[in-house]
């Protein structure tokens, strides 16, 4: 590698919730966490706005998103692929 190290980008898997914006989809990513005291597992959800250039994804699709440079005020992710 050169003197500039390439930082790996984060990738997440989630479900498309909305596609009502132009070239943007809202993706809901779920993760499970354990309560520190009671040791019970529960699900925490977070939504991300992701760039979708072609506009082919619809609600309910399972997609993979990747971190990228800021595209707009709230868009920091882009859709990589649709999963089965």
C-alpha positions as a printed Julia matrix, in Angstrom:
84×3 Matrix{Float64}:
   0.0     0.0     0.0
   0.97    3.6    -0.38
   1.56    6.07    2.43
  -2.19    6.84    2.48
  -3.97    3.93    4.16
  -7.36    2.92    2.74
  -9.92    2.81    5.55
 -12.51    0.06    5.19
 -16.07    1.31    4.96
 -18.81    0.03    7.23
 -21.49   -2.15    5.66
 -24.9    -2.86    7.15
 -27.85   -5.04    6.14
 -31.39   -3.74    6.55
 -34.88   -3.48    5.13
 -36.17   -0.66    2.93
 -38.94    1.2     4.76
 -39.66    4.08    2.35
 -38.78    5.14   -1.2
 -40.91    8.29   -1.49
 -37.92   10.61   -1.99
 -36.1    11.05   -5.3
 -32.91    8.9    -5.44
 -33.18    8.15   -1.7
 -34.43    5.18    0.31
 -34.87    4.88    4.07
 -33.34    1.66    5.4
 -34.15    0.22    8.84
 -31.29   -1.72   10.45
 -32.01   -3.97   13.44
 -29.46   -5.15   16.0
 -29.83   -7.12   19.2
 -28.33   -5.97   22.48
 -28.27   -7.53   25.92
 -29.43   -5.66   29.0
 -26.44   -5.2    31.3
 -28.32   -6.07   34.5
 -31.13   -8.43   33.52
 -29.29  -10.2    30.66
 -32.35  -10.09   28.43
 -31.86   -9.61   24.71
 -33.91   -6.97   22.9
 -33.95   -5.42   19.46
 -32.84   -1.87   18.73
 -33.71   -0.33   15.35
 -32.12    2.58   13.57
 -32.99    4.18   10.23
 -30.51    5.44    7.66
 -31.11    7.46    4.49
 -29.24    5.83    1.62
 -28.55    6.97   -1.94
 -30.33    4.94   -4.64
 -29.32    6.32   -8.04
 -31.61    4.13  -10.15
 -34.66    4.14   -7.87
 -35.2     0.37   -8.21
 -35.68   -0.54   -4.56
 -39.14   -0.75   -3.01
 -40.35   -1.12    0.59
 -39.76   -4.6     1.99
 -36.55   -5.25    0.0
 -33.57   -6.5     2.0
 -30.5    -4.45    1.0
 -26.86   -3.91    1.9
 -25.71   -0.32    2.47
 -22.2     1.1     2.65
 -20.84    4.2     4.34
 -19.78    6.95    1.94
 -18.95   10.65    1.78
 -21.75   13.08    2.68
 -24.15   13.31   -0.26
 -26.62   15.68    1.41
 -27.44   17.0     4.88
 -28.7    13.64    6.12
 -27.43   11.12    3.5
 -24.17    9.37    4.41
 -24.87    5.88    2.99
 -25.42    4.32   -0.42
 -27.16    1.11   -1.44
 -24.74   -1.57   -2.65
 -26.98   -4.51   -3.54
 -30.3    -6.21   -3.03
 -30.21   -9.45   -1.03
 -32.54  -12.4    -1.48
